[in-house]
Amino acid sequence: MPDENPLLKEAISLGGDPDAIRAFYQGWSDHYDDDMLLAIGYVGAKIAAEALVKHVSDTALVLDAGCGTGLVGIELIKRKWNLTIDGIDLTQAMLDAARSKGAYRKLNIADMSGPLYEIDDDVYDGIVSAGVFTNGHVGPAGLDELIRVAKPGAPIVLTVRDSAWEADGFKDKIGQLEKDGRTKTLEITHSPYHTKEDIFCQLVVLEVV
Ligand SMILES: C[S@@+](CC[C@H](N)C(=O)[O-])C[C@H]1O[C@@H](n2cnc3c(N)ncnc32)[C@H](O)[C@@H]1O
């Protein structure tokens, strides 16, 4: 297996500390897209967008949670141009890069490891989050707020990197959500993630009950 990109090694060692994450992505925002797409072969944004559009209407209101530079937004509007897409992220420079892509209605700062104070209950027809539920970023508890802000029946699509799936408690959390009758698991597929590094993820599609 090729060595993992040094920037990604640093990213997954950030320990979930919001200040460290913000500082790291602030410095990466201007070359993130090239590094991820060209050097790493990142397909997380593409597979997550592909999965979400199968489960929402053409005019759905969608939240891209941890939108970064907006790679998911671009993949969404390529497939369904009439979606309304809001994005949230911890890092201002990433949101600024997303704004320049022109795919989003609103882009706001938010910390997904805590309450999403500015978003009401039952707002979104669908939620997508690629590359955020991973080592050193947002843990499984972050799912509770995504469920709260999604409408009943809405799909929530996430990628969870293999190295975080069991070790960081995502598999257990998703099982527990299903047992508690809060979500139905529609799909869990082992998928390519960083195609130039042989790193895989679980592509998860939940439906909010
Ligand atoms: C690997 S990037 C993924 C970005 C985008 N979704 C994509 O697929 O390219 C991870 C993003 O998660 C954001 N992030 C990390 N921790 C976060 C948190 N606690 N709340 C909100 N965003 C967070 C970072 O700022 C960064 O933009």
PDBQT file of the ligand as one rigid body, heavy atoms in Angstrom, charges set to zero:
ROOT
HETATM    1  C1  LIG A 301     -11.540  16.107   5.028  1.00  0.00    +0.000 C 
HETATM    2  S1  LIG A 301     -12.456  17.622   5.061  1.00  0.00    +0.000 S 
HETATM    3  C2  LIG A 301     -13.958  17.116   4.180  1.00  0.00    +0.000 C 
HETATM    4  C3  LIG A 301     -14.604  18.279   3.503  1.00  0.00    +0.000 C 
HETATM    5  C4  LIG A 301     -15.663  17.929   2.460  1.00  0.00    +0.000 C 
HETATM    6  N1  LIG A 301     -16.842  17.371   3.081  1.00  0.00    +0.000 N 
HETATM    7  C5  LIG A 301     -15.127  17.000   1.406  1.00  0.00    +0.000 C 
HETATM    8  O1  LIG A 301     -15.681  15.909   1.242  1.00  0.00    +0.000 OA
HETATM    9  O2  LIG A 301     -14.159  17.397   0.730  1.00  0.00    +0.000 OA
HETATM   10  C6  LIG A 301     -13.034  17.729   6.721  1.00  0.00    +0.000 C 
HETATM   11  C7  LIG A 301     -13.796  19.005   7.011  1.00  0.00    +0.000 C 
HETATM   12  O3  LIG A 301     -14.442  18.841   8.275  1.00  0.00    +0.000 OA
HETATM   13  C8  LIG A 301     -14.412  20.069   8.952  1.00  0.00    +0.000 C 
HETATM   14  N2  LIG A 301     -14.573  19.786  10.374  1.00  0.00    +0.000 N 
HETATM   15  C9  LIG A 301     -13.736  19.116  11.196  1.00  0.00    +0.000 A 
HETATM   16  N3  LIG A 301     -14.232  19.071  12.437  1.00  0.00    +0.000 NA
HETATM   17  C10 LIG A 301     -15.417  19.727  12.404  1.00  0.00    +0.000 A 
HETATM   18  C11 LIG A 301     -16.404  20.042  13.376  1.00  0.00    +0.000 A 
HETATM   19  N4  LIG A 301     -16.251  19.686  14.656  1.00  0.00    +0.000 N 
HETATM   20  N5  LIG A 301     -17.484  20.731  12.986  1.00  0.00    +0.000 NA
HETATM   21  C12 LIG A 301     -17.651  21.114  11.687  1.00  0.00    +0.000 A 
HETATM   22  N6  LIG A 301     -16.754  20.857  10.724  1.00  0.00    +0.000 NA
HETATM   23  C13 LIG A 301     -15.643  20.173  11.078  1.00  0.00    +0.000 A 
HETATM   24  C14 LIG A 301     -13.059  20.665   8.582  1.00  0.00    +0.000 C 
HETATM   25  O4  LIG A 301     -13.024  22.064   8.794  1.00  0.00    +0.000 OA
HETATM   26  C15 LIG A 301     -12.952  20.262   7.113  1.00  0.00    +0.000 C 
HETATM   27  O5  LIG A 301     -13.480  21.263   6.280  1.00  0.00    +0.000 OA
ENDROOT
TORSDOF 0
